[in-house]
Amino acid sequence: MTFTIVLQPSEHRFPIEENETILEAAIKHGYVLPYSCRDGVCGTCKGKVVQGNVDPGKYQAETLTDTEKSAGMILFCCAKPLSDLVLECREVSAARDIPVKTMPCRVQKMEKPAPDVMVLSLKLPTNERLQFLAGQYIDVLLKDQKPRSFSLGNAPHDDSVLELHIRNIAGGVFTHHVFNEMKERDLLRFKGPLGTFFLREDTEKPIIFVASGTGFAPIKAIIEHALFTGIKRTMHFYWGGRKLSDLYMLEKAREWERSGIKFTPVLSEASPEDAWQGRTGFVHQAVLDDYSDLSEHEVYACGAPVVVEAAHRDFTTRRKLPVDAFFSDAFTFAPKN
């Protein structure tokens, strides 16, 4: 059975199935409510039932007291609907609404989709989750060293692990550790979520995504979030690399094409063994070649600073892209130390 939820004071409404928790349904339909553990322990997702009936689900007794229950309070990560509901709650509308935490995690899986790219899956402690917006990053905290920043490659609805895409940088202390010394089950600490690189959902403008190399990670998170929540805006994804192996999750991008997202891969130094028949040159130039006017678009660009800077300069000066419609996250590499 399907019910309807109305959030107050925003008056946002969305459907919910009887076997879904309120938090699950809200995330699925693009409404972000505060949460942390998603397991009835922390109380971050507490809100009030103004109208309707719920099954409160399983939670720790000290997290939701009898007095609070009598006042109509519930935990959105546990409660499921028994009728249409009107709920009073706070919604997350921007990065500033999400608390930044310092947390431990364990390396659950290490995969190399390319010789110089490692995808780390990080598992948080039991009863802990990190709330974040698709596209944000975390700082990995290292003893006696500067933090290393990495974008999250997974969307918020798929947060059982945190996914990092790490390129092996010559001379990089942390990347050397990742590729040569790190083992599954190793412990790390991080701070996050951080950054303002996330999808703005208050417009229907067409979107152009531009990524170079592992700048793919936050773009992947944003696109998967958009597909999961059913955002219908026109999207065109450009992914650039020097050689074919730099497009290390090419099949993933091809999958998105089947969901209606246009995809243009671009190689700048394709080798003969790549047998490349696609676009060549600089990735931002491919956008310039395809679009004569970006005045009604939004652009999300991530990757090497030279790529992001060139895209910003040329899109705004040559293609009429409004400055406030360009969102970026440039990757800079920490020096040796």
Secondary structure, 3 states (H helix, E strand, C coil): CEEEEEEECCCCEEEEECCCCHHHHHHHCCCCCCCCCCCCCCCCCEEEEEECCEECCCCCCCCCCHHHHHCCEEECCCCEECCCEEEECCCCCCHHHCCCEEEEEEEEEEEEEECCEEEEEEECCCCCCCCCCCCCEEEEECCCCCCEEEEECCCCCCCCCEEEEEECCCCCHHHHHHHHCCCCCCEEEEEEEECCCCCCCCCCCCEEEEEEHHHHHHHHHHHHHHHHHCCCCCEEEEEEECCHHHCCCHHHHHHHHCCCCEEEEEECCCCHHHCCCCEECCHHHHHHHHCCCCCCCEEEEEECHHHHHHHHHHHHHHCCCCHHHEEEEECCCCCCC
